[in-house]
Amino acid sequence: MKFVCSKETILSEIIYSMDFTSQRNSLSITSNVYLETSDGRLIIRATDQKLGFSTEIAVETIEAGKTTVSCEKFLNILRSLPESSIKFSVEDGMLTIKPESLSIDFKLRTIDADEFPQLEEATDAQYFSIPQKTFTEMSNQTIFAISEDETRYFLCGLYLERNASGMNMVATDGRRLSIVERTFEEDLPMFPSIIIPAKFFNELKKLSTDEGMLDLSITENIMFAKIGQRLFYTTLIKGQYPNYRRVIPDSQTYSCTMRIQDMLDALKRVSLLVENKAKRIFLDISEAGVLLTSDESEVGEAKEIIACQYEGPESKVSLNYTYLLNPLKAMEGEYFSINFTEPTRAMTVKPDSNRDYYHIIMPMQPNA
């Protein structure tokens, strides 16, 4: 196996590959990256057995062949080299890396490519296309609400389901819920409702340019995504997602509207004196404004009032401030509203404009 390519061309793909390898055991084949060259191209693959990545770049193939090598060591070597063409060759179980501009070569021990796990595949007929930007926007509006409790593993991912004219994306940890109900101009096929691990979206953000189309293929067990020559996939989370519609209020009596930036700034300041694990703050809502108050503690207390538009009785709400901070940080527009019927029942947080996402927050009991 011998090929030549520029550092810049191969480095970017090995950087992406690194995220898909398993580095806990450096002796495992899944800590390696797969390299195969023929006919002027190099196929690169990586997997940790739950996620997989495959890409293809143009190279000068001198001798066809395939091998695997430690992804971490390979990446570190490539980063250390100057911008130049690099010759790669395999002989006697060693990969030699020799840049044209330096009188040095590196040798890395290889593992036979036949030991590398077979990556999952989907047929071209199974893919459908949606805008990259749309899918990443949907995840940005929901991913912060997933659960970190691994005993409730089915809540540790984003729930995706087909709706009548597009798809819904949902996240909940049992105390808050975020939902996007997106309509698509593209004709989408029917697909099973699935739970997607959060790591898939972390990788999608790195690979996505937010321009052009994203090709998706969804099966009962695996979700595939393609952007240009790069293909990656994840195994899905198994389990029964709860009936999230049950916690969405049919109607709410009162609505309090404020500037998003006003509330964000006030939350950041008042939360400086929030010390308890519950991260609790109080919102005193009245026609005169919204008063934010931290729990009084040995350190002190913080208060701030912001302007609002509100008609209704004075109401005191107790909540985890991060449940309000996180959706506001992702929200678009200038204004948002908090909608409620009683201060101890589910509250709906939504942007003022006609957007397709909103957030449900369960308040704390005032004396909790």
C-alpha positions as CSV (number, residue, x, y, z in Angstrom):
1,M,0.0,0.0,0.0
2,K,1.4,3.4,-1.1
3,F,-0.1,6.7,-1.7
4,V,0.7,10.4,-1.7
5,C,-1.5,13.3,-0.7
6,S,-1.2,16.8,0.9
7,K,-1.3,17.2,4.7
8,E,-4.3,19.5,4.5
9,T,-6.4,17.0,2.6
10,I,-6.0,14.1,4.9
11,L,-5.7,16.0,8.2
12,S,-9.2,17.4,8.2
13,E,-10.7,13.9,7.7
14,I,-8.6,12.3,10.4
15,I,-9.7,15.0,12.8
16,Y,-13.3,14.1,12.1
17,S,-12.5,10.4,12.4
18,M,-11.0,10.8,15.8
19,D,-14.4,11.5,17.4
20,F,-15.7,8.2,16.1
21,T,-13.0,6.0,17.6
22,S,-12.9,4.3,21.0
23,Q,-9.8,5.6,22.9
24,R,-10.5,3.9,26.2
25,N,-8.4,0.9,25.1
26,S,-5.6,1.9,22.9
27,L,-5.0,-1.7,21.9
28,S,-8.5,-2.2,20.6
29,I,-9.0,-2.2,16.8
30,T,-11.7,0.5,17.3
31,S,-9.0,2.9,18.5
32,N,-7.6,2.6,15.0
33,V,-8.6,4.4,11.7
34,Y,-9.1,2.3,8.6
35,L,-7.3,3.4,5.4
36,E,-7.8,1.9,1.9
37,T,-6.5,3.2,-1.3
38,S,-7.1,2.3,-5.0
39,D,-7.7,4.2,-8.2
40,G,-6.7,7.6,-7.0
41,R,-8.8,7.6,-3.9
42,L,-8.5,7.0,-0.2
43,I,-11.3,5.6,1.9
44,I,-11.2,6.5,5.6
45,R,-13.3,4.8,8.2
46,A,-13.7,4.9,12.0
47,T,-16.1,3.4,14.5
48,D,-16.6,2.9,18.2
49,Q,-19.2,0.2,17.5
50,K,-22.1,2.7,18.3
51,L,-21.2,5.4,15.9
52,G,-19.5,5.0,12.5
53,F,-17.8,7.4,10.0
54,S,-16.7,7.0,6.4
55,T,-15.3,9.4,3.9
56,E,-13.3,9.5,0.7
57,I,-10.6,11.8,-0.6
58,A,-8.5,12.1,-3.8
59,V,-4.9,10.9,-3.5
60,E,-2.2,9.7,-5.8
61,T,-2.4,5.9,-5.5
62,I,1.0,4.2,-6.1
63,E,0.1,0.8,-4.8
64,A,-3.4,-0.3,-3.8
65,G,-3.9,-1.7,-0.3
66,K,-5.5,-1.3,3.1
67,T,-4.5,-1.2,6.7
68,T,-5.5,0.3,10.1
69,V,-3.4,2.5,12.4
70,S,-3.8,4.2,15.7
71,C,-6.0,7.2,15.0
72,E,-4.7,9.3,17.9
73,K,-1.0,8.8,17.0
74,F,-1.6,9.3,13.3
75,L,-3.4,12.5,14.0
76,N,-0.7,13.8,16.3
77,I,2.0,13.1,13.7
78,L,0.0,14.8,10.9
79,R,-0.5,17.9,13.0
80,S,3.2,18.1,13.7
81,L,4.2,18.2,10.0
82,P,4.5,21.3,7.8
83,E,2.2,21.9,4.9
84,S,3.5,19.7,2.1
85,S,2.8,16.5,0.2
86,I,3.3,13.3,2.3
87,K,4.1,9.8,1.1
88,F,2.4,7.0,3.0
89,S,3.5,3.3,2.6
90,V,3.0,0.1,4.5
91,E,5.6,-2.6,4.8
92,D,6.2,-5.4,7.3
93,G,3.4,-4.3,9.5
94,M,4.5,-0.6,9.7
95,L,3.0,2.5,8.2
96,T,5.8,4.9,7.1
97,I,4.9,8.6,7.0
98,K,7.4,10.7,5.1
99,P,6.9,14.4,4.2
100,E,8.6,15.6,1.1
101,S,10.0,18.7,2.8
102,L,11.6,17.0,5.8
103,S,14.4,14.4,6.1
104,I,12.4,12.5,8.7
105,D,10.0,9.6,8.6
106,F,7.6,8.2,11.2
107,K,6.7,4.6,11.5
108,L,3.5,3.4,13.1
109,R,2.6,-0.2,13.9
110,T,-0.5,-1.3,12.0
111,I,-3.2,-3.9,12.6
112,D,-4.6,-5.9,9.7
113,A,-7.5,-4.3,8.0
114,D,-9.5,-7.5,7.9
115,E,-9.8,-7.2,11.7
116,F,-11.6,-3.9,11.4
117,P,-15.4,-4.1,12.1
118,Q,-17.7,-3.9,9.2
119,L,-19.6,-0.6,9.1
120,E,-23.3,-0.4,8.8
121,E,-24.7,0.5,5.4
122,A,-28.0,1.9,3.9
123,T,-29.1,1.7,0.3
124,D,-29.3,4.9,-1.7
125,A,-33.0,4.4,-2.1
126,Q,-33.5,4.7,1.7
127,Y,-32.2,8.3,1.9
128,F,-34.2,11.5,1.8
129,S,-32.9,15.1,1.8
130,I,-33.6,18.1,4.1
131,P,-31.7,21.4,4.6
132,Q,-28.7,21.0,6.9
133,K,-29.5,24.3,8.7
134,T,-33.0,23.2,9.5
135,F,-32.0,20.0,11.2
136,T,-29.3,21.6,13.3
137,E,-31.7,24.4,14.2
138,M,-34.2,21.8,15.4
139,S,-31.6,20.1,17.6
140,N,-30.4,23.5,19.0
141,Q,-33.9,24.2,20.2
142,T,-34.3,20.9,22.1
143,I,-31.0,19.2,23.0
144,F,-30.5,21.1,26.3
145,A,-33.6,19.5,27.7
146,I,-32.5,15.8,27.5
147,S,-32.0,13.9,30.7
148,E,-28.5,13.2,32.1
149,D,-29.9,10.3,34.3
150,E,-28.6,7.2,32.6
151,T,-31.0,5.0,34.5
152,R,-33.7,6.6,32.4
153,Y,-31.7,6.0,29.2
154,F,-34.7,6.5,26.9
155,L,-34.8,10.2,27.9
156,C,-31.0,10.6,27.2
157,G,-31.6,11.4,23.5
158,L,-33.8,13.4,21.1
159,Y,-37.1,11.9,20.1
160,L,-37.8,12.3,16.3
161,E,-41.2,11.5,14.8
162,R,-43.0,12.1,11.5
163,N,-45.9,14.5,11.6
164,A,-48.4,15.2,8.9
165,S,-46.2,17.7,6.9
166,G,-42.8,17.2,8.4
167,M,-41.2,16.1,11.6
168,N,-41.3,16.8,15.4
169,M,-38.2,16.8,17.6
170,V,-38.7,16.5,21.3
171,A,-36.5,16.4,24.4
172,T,-37.5,16.0,28.1
173,D,-36.0,15.1,31.4
174,G,-39.3,14.8,33.2
175,R,-39.2,18.3,34.6
176,R,-39.0,20.3,31.4
177,L,-39.8,19.7,27.7
178,S,-38.7,21.3,24.5
179,I,-40.4,20.6,21.2
180,V,-40.1,21.7,17.5
181,E,-42.9,21.0,15.1
182,R,-41.3,21.6,11.7
183,T,-43.1,21.7,8.3
184,F,-41.0,20.8,5.3
185,E,-41.4,21.8,1.7
186,E,-39.5,18.6,0.8
187,D,-41.5,15.4,0.4
188,L,-40.5,13.2,3.4
189,P,-41.0,9.4,3.5
190,M,-42.7,7.8,6.4
191,F,-40.2,6.5,9.1
192,P,-40.5,5.0,12.5
193,S,-40.3,7.2,15.6
194,I,-36.8,7.0,17.0
195,I,-34.6,8.2,19.9
196,I,-31.3,9.7,18.7
197,P,-28.2,9.8,21.1
198,A,-27.0,13.3,21.8
199,K,-23.5,12.5,20.5
200,F,-24.9,12.2,17.0
201,F,-25.9,15.9,17.0
202,N,-22.5,16.9,18.5
203,E,-20.8,15.3,15.5
204,L,-23.4,16.7,13.1
205,K,-22.6,20.3,14.2
206,K,-18.9,19.7,13.5
207,L,-19.5,18.2,10.1
208,S,-22.3,20.5,9.0
209,T,-21.7,23.7,7.1
210,D,-25.3,24.8,7.5
211,E,-25.4,25.1,3.8
212,G,-26.9,22.7,1.3
213,M,-28.7,19.5,2.0
214,L,-28.4,16.7,4.6
215,D,-29.2,13.2,3.4
216,L,-30.8,11.0,6.1
217,S,-31.8,7.4,6.2
218,I,-33.8,6.1,9.2
219,T,-34.3,2.5,10.2
220,E,-35.6,1.0,13.4
221,N,-32.1,0.5,14.8
222,I,-29.8,3.0,13.0
223,M,-29.8,6.5,11.7
224,F,-27.5,7.5,8.8
225,A,-26.5,10.9,7.6
226,K,-24.5,12.0,4.5
227,I,-22.9,15.4,3.8
228,G,-21.0,15.4,0.6
229,Q,-18.5,12.5,0.7
230,R,-18.9,12.1,4.5
231,L,-21.2,9.5,5.9
232,F,-21.8,8.8,9.5
233,Y,-24.4,6.9,11.6
234,T,-25.4,6.1,15.1
235,T,-27.2,3.2,16.7
236,L,-30.5,4.4,18.2
237,I,-31.6,4.3,21.8
238,K,-34.1,1.6,22.5
239,G,-37.0,2.1,24.8
240,Q,-40.6,3.5,24.9
241,Y,-40.6,7.3,24.8
242,P,-43.2,8.8,27.2
243,N,-46.4,10.3,25.8
244,Y,-45.1,13.9,26.0
245,R,-48.4,15.4,24.7
246,R,-49.9,14.7,28.2
247,V,-47.9,17.5,29.8
248,I,-48.6,20.1,27.1
249,P,-51.5,22.4,28.4
250,D,-54.5,22.7,26.1
251,S,-54.9,26.4,27.1
252,Q,-53.5,28.8,29.6
253,T,-55.2,31.8,31.2
254,Y,-52.3,34.3,31.7
255,S,-49.5,35.5,29.5
256,C,-46.5,37.7,30.5
257,T,-44.4,39.1,27.7
258,M,-40.8,40.4,28.1
259,R,-37.7,41.1,26.1
260,I,-35.5,38.0,25.7
261,Q,-32.3,39.9,26.4
262,D,-33.7,41.6,29.5
263,M,-34.5,38.2,31.1
264,L,-31.2,36.6,30.0
265,D,-29.2,39.4,31.6
266,A,-31.3,39.4,34.8
267,L,-31.0,35.6,35.1
268,K,-27.2,35.7,34.7
269,R,-26.9,38.4,37.4
270,V,-29.4,37.0,39.9
271,S,-28.1,33.4,39.6
272,L,-24.7,34.6,40.8
273,L,-26.0,34.2,44.4
274,V,-27.9,30.9,43.7
275,E,-25.9,28.3,45.6
276,N,-28.2,25.3,46.3
277,K,-28.4,22.3,44.1
278,A,-31.9,23.1,43.0
279,K,-30.7,26.3,41.4
280,R,-34.0,27.9,42.4
281,I,-35.0,31.5,41.8
282,F,-38.4,33.2,42.3
283,L,-40.3,35.2,39.7
284,D,-42.9,37.7,41.2
285,I,-45.1,38.5,38.2
286,S,-47.3,41.6,38.3
287,E,-48.4,44.4,36.0
288,A,-45.6,46.5,37.4
289,G,-42.9,44.1,36.2
290,V,-41.2,40.7,36.9
291,L,-39.1,40.6,40.1
292,L,-36.4,38.0,40.0
293,T,-35.1,37.0,43.5
294,S,-32.5,34.4,44.5
295,D,-32.9,32.2,47.6
296,E,-31.6,34.1,50.6
297,S,-28.5,32.4,51.9
298,E,-25.5,33.0,54.1
299,V,-23.7,34.6,51.1
300,G,-26.5,37.1,50.4
301,E,-29.5,37.7,48.1
302,A,-30.0,39.2,44.7
303,K,-33.0,41.0,43.2
304,E,-33.8,42.5,39.9
305,I,-37.0,43.8,38.2
306,I,-37.6,43.8,34.5
307,A,-40.4,45.4,32.5
308,C,-43.2,43.2,31.1
309,Q,-46.6,43.3,29.5
310,Y,-49.1,41.4,31.8
311,E,-52.7,41.6,32.8
312,G,-53.7,39.3,35.7
313,P,-53.3,38.7,39.4
314,E,-49.9,38.9,41.1
315,S,-48.3,35.5,40.9
316,K,-45.1,34.0,42.5
317,V,-43.3,31.3,40.5
318,S,-40.5,29.2,41.8
319,L,-38.3,27.4,39.3
320,N,-34.8,26.1,38.3
321,Y,-33.3,29.2,36.6
322,T,-31.4,27.0,34.0
323,Y,-34.8,25.7,32.8
324,L,-35.6,29.2,31.6
325,L,-32.0,30.3,30.7
326,N,-31.3,27.4,28.3
327,P,-34.3,27.9,26.0
328,L,-33.9,31.7,26.0
329,K,-30.2,31.4,24.9
330,A,-31.4,29.4,21.8
331,M,-34.5,31.4,21.1
332,E,-34.8,33.8,18.2
333,G,-36.6,37.1,18.1
334,E,-36.8,40.0,20.5
335,Y,-39.7,39.1,22.9
336,F,-41.0,35.9,24.6
337,S,-43.9,35.1,26.8
338,I,-44.4,32.9,29.9
339,N,-47.9,31.4,29.8
340,F,-49.6,29.8,32.8
341,T,-52.8,29.3,34.6
342,E,-51.5,28.6,38.2
343,P,-48.0,29.3,39.5
344,T,-47.5,25.7,40.5
345,R,-48.7,24.1,37.2
346,A,-46.9,23.7,33.9
347,M,-45.7,26.9,32.2
348,T,-45.2,27.4,28.5
349,V,-42.3,29.5,27.3
350,K,-42.5,30.6,23.7
351,P,-41.1,33.3,21.3
352,D,-43.5,36.1,20.5
353,S,-43.4,35.6,16.8
354,N,-45.1,32.7,15.0
355,R,-42.3,30.2,15.4
356,D,-42.7,26.4,15.5
357,Y,-41.0,25.7,18.9
358,Y,-41.9,26.1,22.5
359,H,-40.8,24.9,25.9
360,I,-42.7,23.5,28.9
361,I,-41.3,24.1,32.5
362,M,-42.6,22.4,35.6
363,P,-42.3,25.0,38.5
364,M,-41.1,24.0,42.0
365,Q,-43.4,24.0,44.9
366,P,-42.8,27.4,46.7
367,N,-41.9,25.8,50.0
368,A,-39.8,22.9,48.6
